[in-house]
């Protein structure tokens, strides 16, 4: 079996990170070929202290929270395994999960990256709408921004984006993006595309990476690689203004990078109009959130996300 570097970025999720690490260290591959690398993004909750003396773990500490992509890149550079598994700190791997991902890549050289089956904790319920998503299109992002996905969850545009009708009981090639919460790829391909684009702080960095990897080969989904996923463990620590600003910056950056200029400009215009309306409505009741939307208007109009 090839060596696997498991890279786990974390920020203020000490206990969850410890659970994630334990699940990796007790996996079927552990004894022979798994190397666990934790990259701590300047946590203040004792994450680094909890993991510093843990056998089998390489701990890297960042002086500031430089984002998910930066942490992953640093972790990958610290290893040398043929395969790289990126895991969110709020993920717990089933004992055979890592083995299943490795076996899928080993049996078919066409694949450059694969994602596992993300399930709700304590269940086998697949996290539909998150485990796999179609690559962003202008129509799907408009539906999300104007609230169609929330008001009419079953609308056909959002349904295709969230892949609600996908057959999660079968391993297969996908023209879609496995969640960055659980993504295995070949080191040679990760390095060939330059790893994560660190201009993305959070959000869309995994979509951008997988889209670039897909130009080098097939992307796969492995149904029997089961990982429990809590979800949003890091983002729960954020205030709503930060979430709004970071998400829209990343969205506009992604469209500027991967979509025709006309689509990128149209999306910036729509985001600016809606953000301006929300800033005005929120001003009397929530000044910090209103200011966040005002900043969204500013960088949308400037075309500088």
MOBELZI-V646711 format. One record per pair of residues at least 6 apart in sequence whose ideal C-beta (glycine too) atoms are under 6 Angstrom apart, sorted by the first residue. I is the first residue (numbers start at 1). J is the second residue. D is the distance in whole Angstrom. If there is no record, write none. Layout:
# MOBELZI-V646711
i={I,I}
j={J,J}
d={D,D}
This chain:
# MOBELZI-V646711
i={1,2,2,3,3,3,4,4,4,4,4,5,5,5,5,5,6,6,6,7,7,7,7,7,8,8,8,8,9,9,9,9,10,10,10,10,11,11,11,11,12,12,12,13,13,14,14,14,14,16,16,16,17,17,18,19,20,20,21,21,23,23,24,24,25,27,27,27,28,28,28,29,29,35,35,36,36,37,37,37,37,38,38,38,39,39,39,39,40,40,40,41,41,41,42,42,42,48,51,51,52,60,67,67,68,68,69,69,69,69,70,72,72,73,73,76,82,83,84,84,84,85,86,87,88,90,90,91,91,91,91,92,93,94,97,97,97,97,100,100,100,101,101,101,101,101,104,104,105,110,110,111,111,112,112,112,112,112,113,113,113,114,114,114,115,115,115,115,116,116,116,116,117,117,117,118,118,118,118,119,119,119,121,121,126,128,129,130,131,132,132,132,133,134,134,134,134,138,139,140,140,143,143,143,148,149,169,170,171,171,172,173,173,174,174,177,177,180,181,182,189,189,193,193,196,196,197,200,201,202,203,203,204,204,208,240,241,241,241,244,245,245,248,248,249,252,252,253,255,255,256,268,271,272,272,272,275,275,275,276,278,279,279,279,282,282,283,299}
j={33,82,83,33,81,82,33,34,81,83,85,35,37,79,81,84,24,36,85,37,72,75,76,86,20,38,87,89,39,68,71,72,17,40,47,89,41,43,65,234,43,45,237,89,233,45,46,47,50,89,90,233,47,89,50,92,89,91,36,57,92,93,36,93,56,93,95,98,95,96,99,98,99,79,81,56,57,58,75,78,79,51,57,59,60,71,74,75,47,48,61,62,65,71,62,64,65,61,57,59,59,74,201,202,202,205,196,198,200,205,198,86,196,195,196,84,187,184,185,187,190,184,183,182,181,230,233,181,182,227,229,228,227,226,116,225,226,227,222,224,225,114,116,184,222,225,114,222,111,217,218,218,220,186,189,213,216,217,185,213,219,184,220,222,178,182,183,221,182,222,225,227,223,225,226,127,131,227,229,125,126,228,228,230,168,164,162,179,179,163,176,178,177,160,161,163,176,263,157,157,161,149,157,158,155,158,223,223,222,223,221,218,220,219,221,207,210,206,229,227,213,216,212,213,205,209,208,250,246,246,247,250,250,254,254,289,288,289,292,292,292,295,271,296,305,268,305,305,264,267,264,300,300,297,300,301,293,296,297,297,293,290,293,294,289,290,290,305}
d={5,4,5,5,4,6,6,5,5,5,6,5,6,3,4,5,5,5,5,5,6,3,6,5,6,5,5,6,5,6,4,6,4,6,6,4,4,6,5,5,5,5,6,5,5,5,5,4,5,5,5,6,6,4,6,6,5,6,6,6,5,4,5,6,5,6,6,5,6,6,4,5,6,6,6,6,5,5,4,5,6,6,6,5,5,4,5,4,5,5,5,5,4,5,5,5,5,5,6,5,6,6,4,6,6,6,3,5,6,4,5,6,5,5,5,5,6,6,6,5,6,5,5,6,4,4,4,6,6,5,5,4,5,4,6,5,5,6,5,5,4,6,6,4,6,5,5,5,6,6,5,5,5,6,4,5,5,4,4,5,5,5,4,5,2,6,6,6,5,6,4,5,5,6,5,5,4,6,4,6,6,6,5,6,5,6,4,6,6,5,5,6,5,6,5,6,5,5,5,6,4,6,5,5,6,4,6,6,5,5,6,5,6,6,5,5,4,3,6,5,6,5,4,6,5,6,5,5,6,6,5,4,4,4,6,6,5,5,4,5,5,6,6,5,5,6,4,4,4,5,5,5,5,5,4,5,4,4,5,5,5,5,4,5,5,4,4,6}
